[in-house]
Amino acid sequence: MFFIIFPVVIITVLVVLKYLEFRRSEYKAASGNSFIRTVFNLGNHGEFLTFAILEQLRCHHRLMVNLYIPKKDGTTTEIDLIMITQSGIYVFESKNLSGWIYGHERNKQWTQVSRTGRRTGSSTLYGRTRGTSVL
């Protein structure tokens, strides 16, 4: 019986702690994402973790999430997070990946090395560095 109750208690405590962190954050108001949508979607969760760290900065700043910026060709580019401060405008592309990521902002392909192996994929930063030019 202990082997069933103990994991349930641990999971419950972890979920409650994550919920309290979510409630203290302004992420829901900024993004419109619910707690469930934030915690169980890897992309949203990674974005929330970045937002939670940035909103604790002591400098005066404004955070905006999930902005769709029109490009010259009529399409849009999504920017996960923008932080506006007196020192400048900072653009964040948030990914919730584990392992080591190798690449350069100008490379179209990056490599992720994790416990499950090596994977090469498209660099989202390649498009973002070009996408920030619309700002």
N, C-alpha and C positions, 0 to 999 in steps of 0.2 A: 504494500500500500504506500509506503514511504517513497518508492521509486516512481510513483505516479503523481502524488501530491507535491513533492518537492519541485519537480520541473514546472508544474503548473503555477506554483507560487512564484518561482523565479521569473517566469515569462510575464506574469501579471505585474510584478514589481517593475520590470523593465519597460513594459508598455505604459504604465502609469507615469514613470519618470520621463519618458519620451513625450507623453501627452502634456505634462506640466511644462516641459521645455517649449513645446509648440505653443501653449497658451501664453507664455511670457513673451513670446516673439511677436513682432508685427508682420510676420510672413503671411499669415492668412489674409490680413487686410490688403497687403500689397499684391498678392498673387491670386487670391480667390480660391486657393486650393484648400480643401478640408483636411483634417488630420489624417483620415483614412487614405485619401488620395496622395497625401504627402509621404506617409510612412511606407505605403506598399507600392509606390512607383519609384524605381531606383533613380530616375532622372530628377523627379521632384524632390526626393529626399536629399540628393547631393546638392541641389540648388538651395534647399532649406538650410543645410549645414553651412554652406558658404554665407548665406544671408545672416544666419544667427551669429556667426563670428564677426561679420562686418558691422552689424548693428550695435555691437558692444564697443566699437571704437569711440574714443572720447572726443574726437574732433567733430565739429558741426558738419553733418553730411546728410544727403538725401539718397535713399535707395529706391530703385525702380526695377521691377522684374518683368520678364516675358514681353519685351517690347518688339513689335514688328515694324521695321523701318523700310519704307519704300525705296527701291533702287531705280536707277535711270531706265532700266528695261521694262519696268512695270511690275516686276516681281517684288517680293519682300524678303528681308533677311531677319531672322529672329535673334535677338540678343537676350541672353539669360538674365543678366543683371548689370545694371549701370549704377555706379556710385558717383555722385557729384559732390565735390568738396571745394573749398577755397583754392586748393592747390591744383585742381584739375578734374577731368572727367575720366573715370576708370571703367573699363569694359571687362566683364568677367564671363567666360564660357565655362560653365560648371559641368563636370563629368563625374559620375560615381563609379569609378573603376578601381580595381586593385592591381597591385603588381608594379612593375617598372614600365614607364612609358618613354620611348626613345623617338626623337624626331626634332625637326626644326620648324619654326613658324612658316617658312616658305615651302616646306616639303608637302607634296600631296598625300604621301603615305607615311604613316607612323607605325611603330611596332610596340605592341603591348606584350610583356613577358610576365606570366603569372604562374601559379602552381599548376594550372591545367595545361600550360604550354605557351607557345609563341603564336601571336596573331598579328597580322598586318592588316591595317584598314585605312580608310580615308581619314585624313586629318581634318577635324572640324575647325581647327585654327586656320588652316589654309583659306577656307571660305570666310572666316571671321575677319582675318586681317584685311581682306579685300572689302568685306562688309562694313567695317568701321569707317571706311572712306566716305560712306554716305552720311556719317554723323557730321 
